[in-house]
Amino acid sequence: MKVSTPAEVPAFPFADGIFPAGCPSRTVLDHVTSKWGVLLLVALSEGPQRWSELRRRAQGISEKMLAQTLKTLEADGFVRRDAQPIIPPRVDYSLTARGDELAALLLPLVAWVAEHAEAIVNRQAN
């Protein structure tokens, strides 16, 4: 996995180092970095998927949380919902261009977490 060098890291968005309470970035960060938000964005980075496939891939997510998270990510412009008027109904979810861009940034984070999770959890247990 490639690690960014200082020249490749974007400038800190808040020049004074303060994270303002009313900043819209807090809301977006809350949506994107929620437990299920990250997992669904990463799952959708592999291509369009149906509800049942997303539920299967994000093991442990309830139907309520899946619906709520998808609705939030759609409202934020990261996920596209494509309902096809057929019987039985078919709904596919996919990433928008903004969602693709975000997923590309999340994938290295998720890879890092997967690589180090066991050591971190084992350390906490000791």
Protein Blocks (a to p, Z undefined) as FASTA:
>chain_A
ZZddfklpccdfblnopacfklmklmmmmmmmgmklmmmmmmmmnopcdfklmmmmmghi
afklmmmmmmmmmmnopaccdddddddddddddddfklmmmmmmmmmmmmmmmmmmmmmm
mmmmZZ
